[in-house]
């Protein structure tokens, strides 16, 4: 039961981190005319990197707690 709650919390944390990172990238690139075309690619790369880093960290913590 506690492991399920931990996994769900980890998923919510990861998705929230991805949302915040994409919002920050959008704010950074929307004003620049030259970089505006790269916005979808930048959001995709940001989503991937954030998911790998935050999701991987959360996964390792959950695995170490619930051995």
SVG drawing of the C-alpha trace seen along z (x, -y; Angstrom):
<svg xmlns="http://www.w3.org/2000/svg" viewBox="-2 -39 21 45">
<polyline fill="none" stroke="black" stroke-width="0.4" points="0.0,0.0 2.7,-2.5 4.7,-1.5 1.7,-2.4 1.4,-5.7 5.1,-6.4 5.0,-5.5 1.9,-7.7 3.6,-10.6 6.7,-10.1 4.7,-10.2 2.9,-13.4 6.3,-14.9 7.8,-14.0 4.8,-15.3 4.8,-18.6 8.5,-19.0 8.0,-18.5 5.2,-21.0 7.2,-23.6 10.3,-23.0 8.2,-23.4 6.6,-26.5 10.0,-28.0 11.3,-27.1 8.2,-28.6 8.7,-31.9 12.3,-32.0 11.9,-31.3 8.6,-33.0 10.1,-36.5 13.0,-35.6 12.1,-35.6 15.0,-33.5 14.4,-30.8 10.6,-30.7 10.8,-28.0 12.8,-25.8 10.1,-25.9 8.6,-22.4 12.0,-20.8 13.2,-22.6 10.0,-21.5 10.5,-17.9 14.1,-17.8 13.3,-19.5 10.5,-17.0 12.8,-14.1 15.7,-15.4 13.4,-16.3 11.7,-12.9 15.0,-11.0 16.5,-13.0 13.6,-13.5 11.9,-10.2 15.2,-8.3 16.0,-9.9 12.5,-9.1 12.7,-5.5 16.1,-5.0 14.8,-6.4 11.6,-4.2 13.7,-1.1 16.1,-1.8 13.3,-2.4 11.2,0.7 13.9,3.4"/>
</svg>
